């Protein structure tokens, strides 16, 4: 029996972020996972989709610095994340999770 060799192309999320609606849906899904590293990596995907060289110029960072900060292994400061979001035309917002932090703290102590 002859085996057919299968080849796969490398998947890159940035290739599928074609418009603002795609970007918003992607960030919303990543934020729902409550994983800061995933959210930062998602910003990296968006940066690559939008042109990371221009983004580097807007943020005042180097292109390599952005790649490193927004990789899954990077640990950027909030200031960097905020700068990148702003340069991408995004707004960072905070919303209540449904239970108050005080009741959660009391529950966690018991």
ABEGO torsion letter per residue (X at the ends): XBBBBBBBBBBBAAAABABAAAAAAAAAAAAAAGBAAAAAAAAAAAAAAAGAAAAAAAAGBBAAAAAAAABAABBBBAAAAAAAAAAAGBBBBBBBAGBBAAAAAAAAAX
